Amino acid sequence: MSAGLTWTSSPWNATLAATYHTGWPTTPVVLAEDDAADAEIVLGSRNSLRYGYYGSLDARVSRDFRLRHGELTLFAEVSNLVDRDNECCVDYSYELRGDSVVLERDYRHWLPIVPSVGVLWKY
């Protein structure tokens, strides 16, 4: 699902965009046997699981300036405005603990709040 709002009062523009959807597909990884001598890491069915739901709120404000040769736009924007931790991937590692093997998962996330500013010159 995506939704957006736009406000325009020349020379100003502001937008707010929201995105929400099911999590990205992933393939499960399991430890079939935890005995150190027989430990085996097995992949499950491809893309049979999903990460948590993805959600993002993005905002942008811009101002246009008319020039003798073209138009200049200054803008500031923020992606992931609410700093949501959207899962994107996982790093796997294993560790020997006595006579057993433990599979560890470290979930990573898409970008946090990302502010940016810019200039666009149309000539």
C-alpha positions in Angstrom: 0.0 0.0 0.0 1.3 3.4 -0.9 -0.2 6.8 -0.2 1.0 10.4 -0.6 0.1 14.0 0.0 1.3 17.0 -1.9 0.9 20.7 -1.0 1.9 23.3 -3.6 1.9 27.1 -3.1 4.2 28.5 -5.8 7.2 28.6 -5.5 7.0 26.0 -2.6 6.2 22.3 -2.8 5.9 19.7 0.0 5.2 16.0 -0.2 4.7 13.2 2.2 4.8 9.6 1.0 4.0 6.5 3.0 4.7 2.9 2.0 3.7 -0.3 3.8 3.9 -3.9 2.5 4.6 -7.4 3.5 8.2 -8.2 4.3 10.7 -9.2 1.7 11.0 -13.0 1.0 13.8 -15.0 2.6 15.0 -18.5 2.6 15.2 -20.2 6.0 18.5 -21.6 7.3 18.5 -24.2 10.0 20.9 -26.4 11.9 19.9 -30.0 11.1 22.1 -31.5 13.8 23.7 -29.6 16.6 26.2 -32.3 17.6 29.6 -30.9 16.6 30.7 -34.1 14.9 27.6 -34.3 12.7 26.5 -30.6 12.5 24.9 -29.7 9.2 23.5 -26.4 8.0 20.5 -26.8 5.7 18.6 -24.4 3.5 14.8 -24.5 3.6 12.5 -23.9 0.6 13.6 -20.9 -1.4 11.7 -17.7 -0.4 9.3 -19.6 1.8 9.5 -17.1 4.7 9.2 -13.3 4.9 10.8 -10.7 7.0 8.6 -8.4 9.1 6.3 -5.9 7.5 8.1 -3.0 5.7 7.0 0.6 6.4 8.4 3.9 5.5 7.4 7.6 5.7 9.3 10.0 3.5 9.0 13.8 3.3 10.3 16.5 0.9 10.2 20.3 0.8 11.4 22.3 -2.2 11.4 25.8 -3.4 11.8 26.9 -7.1 13.6 30.0 -8.2 13.2 31.4 -11.8 16.5 32.4 -13.3 17.3 34.3 -16.5 18.6 31.0 -17.9 16.3 28.3 -16.5 15.0 27.4 -13.1 16.8 26.5 -9.8 15.1 24.1 -7.3 16.5 23.8 -3.7 15.2 20.8 -1.7 15.5 19.0 1.6 14.1 15.5 2.1 14.1 12.8 4.7 13.7 9.1 4.0 12.4 6.8 6.7 11.2 9.8 8.8 10.1 7.7 11.7 13.3 5.6 11.8 11.5 2.3 11.4 13.8 -0.8 11.6 12.8 -2.6 8.4 14.5 -6.0 8.2 16.3 -6.6 5.0 18.8 -9.4 5.6 20.5 -11.7 8.1 24.1 -12.6 8.7 24.6 -16.2 9.9 27.4 -17.5 12.0 28.0 -20.6 14.0 29.8 -21.2 17.3 31.1 -24.3 19.0 29.9 -24.6 22.6 31.3 -27.8 24.1 30.2 -30.7 21.9 27.4 -28.7 20.3 27.1 -26.2 17.4 24.9 -23.1 17.8 23.6 -21.2 14.7 23.4 -17.5 15.4 21.4 -14.9 13.4 22.2 -11.2 13.2 19.3 -9.4 11.6 20.2 -6.3 9.6 17.9 -3.4 8.5 17.3 -1.0 5.7 18.7 2.5 6.1 17.7 4.5 9.2 16.6 8.1 8.9 18.4 9.6 5.9 18.3 13.4 5.5 19.5 15.0 2.3 19.6 18.4 0.6 20.1 19.2 -3.0 20.0 21.6 -5.9 18.5 21.0 -9.3 19.2 23.4 -12.2 17.0 23.1 -15.2 18.2 25.1 -18.2 
